[in-house]
Amino acid sequence: MPAGYFRNYIANPFDAPGISLLELLNFTTDHLQRMTAANPTLFAARIAATNTALAAVGNTATDDATKLALRKARKLAKENFLAALPKSAGKIALTVEAKFGEGSPEFVECFPQGRTAYSKTADDQIATLLQTLLNGLSNHQAALGTQVLTDAGALLSGWMAVYTPSETASGAKSTTQAAKNSARAALQLELFKNLLTIALNFAGHPEQLDVYMQQSLLEDHPAAASPTPAPVPTPPGP
């Protein structure tokens, strides 16, 4: 084993100088989409932290391309969270049903609008829906255990992270290069923490990284070579 080999695992690869800001934003957009779609409960805290760091980059952005990338990231994160929400809430519903029965007062307390509410409720009412679920589960924690309470809390915090516009700053706010650099460094650190969290949860299974991160988005791709022009035919002689 080469000397210093272990140091590679605690060096932040997102600090590489060859990664442009737009590459970093495109990667983050895709990464947030993947985390939210694949496992919003497990990564709720990381999704929230990454969105906060992404918002800070947005607050210091001055060019249209960066702002567009940030808007795209927020929209995709919200859409993918909503797509995964019925399944995540459904798992909690199965636990409550198994303990009390679907027609029980306890089930209705947790799911007053039934399971289908998680696929048809308007965005501005989802936080209330999840808070109601969390309150109901808290009232019956002794019977249900702590895991469903933890899962419901993660869903609520995860939703707020993708729904709240992250306190977007006014376009008139002046920013310095130091502020931009600081915001970018914070985002790079959160992405590194995400990488370490994935490694912690899927130790020994490096193929799982592809589910959550697309490294190629951070790599420079050479431009395609221009096709060789066809030879100009020699005009016929007289």
matplotlib code that plots the C-alpha trace (Angstrom):
import matplotlib.pyplot as plt

x = [0.0, 1.5, 2.4, -0.4, -2.9, -5.6, -5.4, -7.2, -10.3, -10.4, -9.4, -12.4, -12.6, -15.1, -12.3, -10.5, -9.5, -10.5, -14.2, -16.0, -18.9, -21.4, -20.1, -20.5, -24.1, -25.1, -23.7, -25.5, -28.8, -28.5, -27.3, -30.2, -32.6, -31.1, -31.0, -34.6, -35.9, -34.0, -34.1, -35.6, -35.9, -32.4, -30.9, -33.4, -30.8, -28.2, -30.8, -31.7, -28.0, -27.2, -30.1, -29.1, -25.6, -27.0, -29.2, -26.2, -24.5, -27.6, -27.6, -24.1, -24.8, -24.8, -24.9, -28.0, -26.5, -25.8, -29.3, -30.9, -29.0, -30.2, -33.8, -33.6, -32.0, -34.8, -37.6, -36.2, -35.6, -39.2, -40.7, -38.7, -39.6, -43.3, -42.9, -41.4, -43.6, -46.6, -44.3, -42.5, -45.8, -47.2, -44.5, -45.5, -49.1, -48.4, -46.8, -49.8, -52.2, -50.4, -50.6, -54.1, -56.0, -56.8, -60.2, -59.0, -59.2, -55.4, -55.0, -57.4, -55.6, -52.4, -54.0, -57.2, -57.4, -56.3, -53.2, -54.1, -53.7, -50.0, -50.4, -53.0, -52.6, -51.5, -47.9, -48.8, -50.7, -48.1, -46.3, -49.6, -50.3, -46.9, -47.1, -50.5, -48.9, -46.0, -48.4, -50.4, -47.4, -46.0, -49.3, -48.8, -45.1, -45.2, -47.0, -45.4, -41.8, -39.4, -38.5, -41.8, -41.5, -38.0, -39.1, -42.0, -39.8, -37.3, -40.1, -41.2, -37.7, -36.9, -40.1, -39.4, -35.9, -37.1, -40.3, -39.0, -37.3, -34.3, -34.6, -33.6, -31.7, -32.7, -31.1, -30.0, -27.8, -24.1, -21.8, -18.0, -15.7, -14.9, -18.6, -18.9, -15.8, -17.1, -20.5, -19.0, -16.6, -19.5, -21.4, -18.3, -18.0, -21.7, -21.2, -18.2, -20.3, -22.9, -20.2, -19.1, -22.7, -23.2, -20.0, -21.1, -24.5, -23.2, -19.7, -18.3, -20.8, -19.2, -21.7, -24.3, -22.4, -23.8, -27.3, -26.6, -23.8, -22.9, -19.2, -19.0, -20.8, -17.7, -15.4, -14.3, -15.3, -13.3, -15.2, -16.0, -13.5, -14.8, -15.4, -12.8, -14.2, -14.7, -12.0, -13.0, -13.3, -10.8, -12.7, -12.6, -10.1, -11.0]
y = [0.0, 3.4, 5.8, 8.2, 6.1, 6.6, 10.3, 10.0, 9.1, 12.4, 14.7, 16.6, 15.7, 18.6, 21.1, 20.1, 23.3, 21.9, 21.8, 24.9, 26.5, 25.5, 21.9, 22.0, 23.3, 20.8, 18.0, 19.3, 19.5, 15.9, 14.7, 16.3, 14.8, 11.3, 11.5, 12.8, 10.2, 7.2, 7.6, 10.9, 9.6, 8.3, 11.4, 14.0, 15.8, 15.8, 17.1, 19.9, 20.9, 20.7, 22.9, 25.5, 25.6, 25.8, 28.7, 30.5, 30.1, 31.5, 34.5, 35.5, 34.6, 37.4, 35.6, 34.2, 30.7, 30.2, 31.4, 29.1, 26.1, 26.9, 27.3, 24.0, 22.3, 23.5, 22.5, 19.0, 18.4, 19.3, 17.3, 14.2, 14.5, 14.6, 11.6, 9.6, 10.9, 8.5, 5.4, 6.9, 7.8, 4.4, 2.6, 4.5, 3.8, 0.0, 0.2, 2.0, -0.3, -3.4, -2.1, -0.7, -1.5, 0.8, 1.8, 2.5, 5.9, 5.8, 5.3, 8.1, 10.4, 9.9, 9.7, 11.8, 12.1, 8.6, 7.4, 8.9, 12.4, 12.1, 11.9, 14.6, 17.3, 20.8, 21.8, 24.4, 21.9, 19.1, 20.5, 20.5, 17.0, 15.8, 17.7, 16.0, 12.7, 13.5, 14.6, 11.4, 9.2, 11.1, 10.4, 6.7, 6.4, 3.9, 1.4, 2.2, 2.7, 5.5, 4.5, 5.7, 8.9, 9.4, 8.7, 11.1, 13.8, 13.3, 13.6, 16.9, 18.4, 17.0, 18.6, 22.0, 21.8, 21.4, 23.5, 26.6, 28.9, 29.0, 32.7, 33.9, 37.1, 40.3, 40.7, 44.2, 42.7, 43.4, 40.5, 40.3, 37.7, 36.6, 35.9, 33.9, 31.9, 31.2, 30.1, 27.8, 26.3, 25.6, 23.8, 21.7, 20.7, 19.6, 17.5, 15.9, 15.1, 13.5, 11.3, 10.2, 9.6, 7.4, 5.5, 5.0, 3.6, 1.4, 0.4, -2.3, -1.6, 1.1, 0.5, 2.2, 5.5, 5.6, 5.7, 9.0, 10.7, 11.1, 11.9, 12.5, 15.8, 17.1, 16.0, 17.9, 16.4, 17.2, 18.7, 16.4, 16.6, 18.4, 16.1, 16.1, 18.0, 16.1, 16.8, 19.3, 17.5, 18.5, 20.3, 18.5, 19.7, 21.5]
z = [0.0, -1.0, 1.8, 2.6, 0.8, 3.5, 3.0, -0.3, 1.6, 3.6, 0.8, -0.6, -4.4, -4.9, -4.2, -7.4, -9.2, -12.6, -11.6, -12.9, -11.1, -13.7, -13.6, -9.8, -10.1, -12.8, -10.6, -7.6, -9.5, -10.6, -7.2, -5.3, -7.8, -7.3, -3.5, -3.3, -5.8, -4.4, -0.6, 0.7, 4.2, 4.6, 3.1, 4.4, 6.6, 3.8, 1.2, 3.5, 4.2, 0.5, -0.5, 2.1, 0.7, -2.8, -1.8, -0.5, -3.8, -5.4, -3.1, -4.4, -8.1, -10.6, -14.0, -15.6, -16.2, -12.5, -11.5, -14.1, -12.8, -9.3, -10.3, -12.1, -9.0, -6.7, -9.1, -9.7, -6.0, -5.2, -8.1, -7.1, -3.4, -4.4, -6.6, -3.7, -1.0, -1.5, -1.1, 1.9, 3.7, 2.7, 4.6, 7.7, 7.1, 6.9, 10.4, 11.9, 10.1, 11.4, 14.9, 15.1, 11.9, 9.0, 10.3, 13.8, 15.5, 15.8, 12.1, 11.3, 13.7, 11.7, 8.3, 8.5, 4.7, 4.0, 2.2, -1.1, 0.3, -0.2, -4.0, -4.5, -1.9, -3.0, -2.3, 0.2, 2.3, 2.4, 5.5, 7.4, 6.3, 7.4, 10.7, 11.4, 10.7, 13.1, 15.8, 15.6, 15.6, 18.7, 20.5, 20.0, 20.1, 23.0, 20.8, 17.4, 18.5, 17.5, 13.9, 12.3, 14.3, 13.0, 9.4, 9.6, 11.0, 8.2, 5.6, 7.1, 7.3, 3.9, 2.4, 4.0, 2.5, -1.0, -0.8, 1.0, -1.5, 0.8, 1.6, -1.9, -1.6, -3.4, -6.8, -5.7, -3.0, -3.7, -3.4, -3.2, -4.7, -1.2, -0.5, -3.7, -2.9, 0.6, -0.6, -3.2, -0.6, 1.7, -1.1, -1.9, 1.8, 1.9, -1.3, 0.4, 3.5, 1.2, -0.4, 3.1, 4.1, 1.0, 1.9, 5.5, 4.4, 1.6, 2.7, 0.5, -2.3, -4.5, -7.3, -5.1, -5.6, -9.2, -7.8, -6.1, -7.9, -11.6, -11.6, -15.3, -14.8, -13.1, -15.9, -18.9, -22.2, -25.3, -28.1, -30.9, -33.8, -36.8, -39.7, -42.4, -45.4, -48.6, -51.2, -53.9, -57.2, -59.9, -62.7, -66.0, -68.5, -71.7]

ax = plt.figure().add_subplot(projection="3d")
ax.plot(x, y, z, "-o")
ax.set_aspect("equal")
plt.show()
